[in-house]
């Protein structure tokens, strides 16, 4: 077991290849320990080099609605009038704190996503 820092794309590919070989290693074994450490290094490299931005609030709402099979009319209870839902979903009006709380509770969208500016 020779573990090295992942500093570039070549190191990253090599680490992924090794990870694939030892993927089914049992915990507490030499390969199991290598798997755990390699996973941490790969995760760190990916976080630094391939960051994933949070979606804007409206995209997150649309995605969650699609997952749950909801339509815009289903948001009336959380947002208000049908016209207000339309304004929000077309980015003509901003979400209020009360709307954010209701959307978080009903759709389980993290508040960190909903409070972002758009």
C-alpha positions in Angstrom: 0.0 0.0 0.0 1.6 3.2 -1.2 -0.6 6.2 -0.8 0.4 9.5 -2.2 -1.3 12.9 -2.5 -3.4 13.5 -5.6 -1.8 16.6 -7.2 -2.8 16.4 -10.9 -5.1 14.6 -13.4 -2.6 11.7 -13.9 -2.5 11.1 -10.1 -6.3 11.3 -10.0 -6.8 8.7 -12.8 -4.3 6.4 -11.1 -6.1 6.7 -7.8 -9.5 6.0 -9.4 -8.0 2.9 -11.1 -6.7 1.6 -7.8 -10.0 2.4 -6.1 -11.8 0.3 -8.6 -9.5 -2.6 -8.0 -10.0 -2.6 -4.2 -13.6 -1.4 -4.1 -14.9 -4.5 -2.4 -12.2 -4.7 0.2 -13.4 -5.6 3.7 -13.2 -3.1 6.6 -10.3 -3.6 8.9 -8.1 -5.2 6.3 -5.0 -3.7 4.8 -6.9 -3.1 1.5 -9.9 -1.8 3.4 -7.8 0.8 5.1 -6.3 1.8 1.7 -9.8 2.1 0.3 -10.9 4.4 3.0 -7.8 6.7 2.8 -7.9 6.7 -1.0 -11.6 7.6 -1.0 -10.9 10.6 1.2 -8.0 11.8 -1.1 -10.2 11.4 -4.2 -13.1 13.3 -2.5 -10.8 16.1 -1.5 -9.3 16.4 -5.0 -12.8 16.3 -6.6 -14.1 19.0 -4.2 -11.2 21.3 -5.1 -11.1 20.7 -8.8 -14.7 19.9 -9.8 -16.8 22.0 -7.4 -20.6 21.7 -7.8 -22.4 24.9 -7.4 -25.8 25.0 -5.7 -28.7 25.4 -8.1 -30.6 28.7 -8.1 -33.8 28.6 -5.9 -36.2 28.4 -8.9 -34.3 25.6 -10.6 -34.3 23.7 -7.3 -38.1 24.2 -6.9 -38.7 23.1 -10.5 -36.5 20.0 -10.0 -38.2 19.1 -6.7 -41.7 19.6 -8.3 -40.7 17.3 -11.1 -39.5 14.7 -8.6 -42.7 14.9 -6.7 -45.0 15.1 -9.7 -46.3 18.6 -8.7 -47.6 21.4 -10.9 -47.4 25.1 -10.3 -50.9 25.1 -8.9 -49.7 22.8 -6.1 -47.5 25.7 -4.8 -50.4 28.0 -4.1 -50.6 26.8 -0.5 -46.9 27.5 0.0 -46.5 30.8 -2.0 -49.9 32.4 -2.2 -52.1 33.3 -5.1 -51.8 31.6 -8.5 -50.5 34.8 -10.0 -47.8 35.1 -7.3 -46.7 31.6 -8.0 -46.3 32.5 -11.6 -44.3 35.6 -10.8 -42.0 33.7 -8.5 -41.5 30.8 -11.0 -40.8 33.3 -13.8 -38.3 35.2 -11.6 -40.3 38.4 -11.6 -40.8 38.4 -7.8 -38.4 37.2 -5.1 -39.2 34.6 -2.5 -40.1 36.0 1.0 -38.8 34.5 4.2 -42.3 33.0 4.9 -42.3 31.4 1.4 -38.8 30.0 2.0 -39.9 28.5 5.3 -43.0 26.9 3.7 -41.1 25.6 0.7 -38.4 24.1 3.0 -41.0 22.4 5.1 -43.1 21.1 2.3 -40.6 20.3 -0.5 -37.6 19.6 1.8 -35.4 22.0 -0.2 -32.5 23.2 2.0 -32.8 26.8 3.1 -29.2 27.4 1.9 -30.5 26.9 -1.6 -33.7 28.9 -1.3 -32.1 32.0 0.3 -29.7 32.5 -2.6 -30.1 35.5 -4.8 -31.3 34.9 -8.3 
